[in-house]
Amino acid sequence: MALRPLFAALTLAAVMPTAALLAQPPQDQLIRDQLGARDCGADCLDRGAAQSRRTGDKLFNRGLRELQAMKYERAAKSFGKAVRHAPNDATFNYMAGTSQFLAGERDAALPYLEKSIGVEEQNALTEQQRAIAQGMIAEIAA
């Protein structure tokens, strides 16, 4: 009779994982941790760029709301932060420069406006935006 409970306990011990095994992460997680940032390649860069762009878009939208509320200084800060997330975006630079200009920070507006005009890619300014930016640059220079 004593053998049956002992056999059951031994069988159960063989099947049940120990606490040390339960504490270990799964093997695929160990491999990912070992590769880490050293070897994630272009996939990590793409994800980081996409996350940065989403953050820039949120900041841009916040700037638009603040600009609509005529809070030019706050709008300028939001657009400036958005530009840090997407420095080559003509619209971000244009809005950062415009809000700086409206806030009275004309010297701070100049680099943003000049950069917005210099973008020649698919996300370049419209002709109307380009004309407005050139007008503000001319007024700053005068």
Buried (B, 14 or more C-beta within 10 A) or exposed (E): EEEEEEEEEEEEEEEEEEEEEEEEEEEEEEEEEEEEEEEBEEEEEEEEEEEEBEBBBBBBEBBBEBBEEEBBBBBBBBBBBBBEBBEEBBBBBBBBBBBBBBBEBBEBBBBBBBBBBEBEEEEBBEEEBBEBBBEBBEEBEE
